[in-house]
């Protein structure tokens, strides 16, 4: 990704009593999001949490995903029109509330 792009990180907390269906997420949710956001998304990644900072510790997040946009305006226009559909799908793969961070790529 290039400097100045907008990165939207979505982090799904892990832990006791929290569920996350990676198969549904990768095979149904992500394709749906890609279809809704269309060409506004310039890149995306999905990562499965494997561990924390200390060796042998549990991952704080079951999964994280990152979406890249050329500008904040592109993100707002694409996501805003589809927020209800995207957020409405969450119960199909998780019982957690994701944490979201928006940042600007600087390097």
C-alpha positions in Angstrom: 0.0 0.0 0.0 1.2 3.5 -0.7 1.7 6.5 1.6 -1.4 8.5 2.2 -3.9 5.7 1.7 -6.6 5.1 4.3 -6.5 1.8 6.2 -9.5 0.6 8.0 -8.6 -2.1 10.6 -11.4 -4.3 12.0 -10.3 -6.4 15.1 -12.5 -9.2 16.5 -11.7 -9.9 20.2 -10.9 -13.4 21.2 -11.5 -15.0 24.6 -13.7 -17.2 26.7 -17.3 -17.2 25.5 -16.4 -15.4 22.3 -17.1 -17.1 19.0 -15.7 -16.4 15.5 -16.5 -18.5 12.4 -13.5 -18.0 10.1 -15.0 -20.1 7.3 -18.2 -17.9 7.2 -16.1 -14.8 7.5 -13.8 -15.6 4.6 -16.3 -17.3 2.3 -19.4 -15.3 2.8 -18.9 -12.0 4.7 -15.7 -10.8 3.0 -17.1 -11.5 -0.6 -20.3 -9.6 0.4 -18.3 -6.7 1.7 -16.1 -6.6 -1.4 -19.2 -6.6 -3.6 -20.9 -3.8 -1.7 -17.8 -1.6 -1.5 -16.7 -2.3 -5.0 -13.8 -0.4 -6.6 -13.4 1.9 -3.6 -11.4 -0.9 -1.9 -7.9 -0.9 -3.2 -6.6 -3.8 -1.2 -7.6 -6.1 1.7 -6.2 -8.7 4.1 -7.6 -11.1 6.6 -5.5 -12.5 9.4 -6.2 -15.3 11.9 -4.9 -14.6 15.5 -2.3 -17.1 16.6 -0.9 -15.7 19.7 -0.1 -12.7 21.9 3.2 -10.9 22.5 4.5 -13.4 25.1 5.4 -16.9 23.8 2.6 -19.3 24.4 0.0 -16.6 25.2 -3.4 -16.5 23.5 -4.1 -14.1 20.7 -6.1 -11.0 21.9 -8.0 -11.1 18.6 -9.6 -14.1 16.8 -9.2 -12.3 13.5 -8.3 -8.9 12.1 -9.0 -7.5 8.6 -7.7 -4.5 6.8 -9.3 -2.5 4.0 -7.4 0.1 2.0 -8.9 3.1 0.3 -7.4 6.0 -1.6 -9.1 8.6 0.6 -11.3 9.1 3.6 -14.0 10.3 1.3 -13.9 7.1 -0.7 -14.2 5.1 2.5 -17.1 7.2 3.9 -19.0 7.0 0.6 -18.5 3.3 0.2 -19.1 2.2 3.7 -21.8 4.7 4.7 -24.2 3.5 2.1 -23.7 -0.1 3.1 -23.1 0.1 6.8 -26.4 -1.5 7.8 -25.9 -4.6 5.6 -22.3 -5.1 6.6 -22.9 -4.7 10.3 -26.1 -6.7 10.1 -24.1 -9.7 9.0 -21.9 -9.8 12.2 -24.2 -12.2 14.2 -23.7 -14.8 11.4 -20.1 -15.2 12.3 -19.3 -13.6 15.7 -20.9 -12.8 19.0 -18.4 -10.0 19.7 -18.4 -6.3 18.8 -15.4 -5.6 16.6 -13.0 -2.8 17.3 -12.4 -0.5 14.4 -9.4 1.8 13.8 -9.0 4.1 10.8 -5.5 5.3 10.0 -3.4 6.8 7.3 -0.5 4.9 5.8 2.7 6.9 6.5 5.4 4.5 5.2 
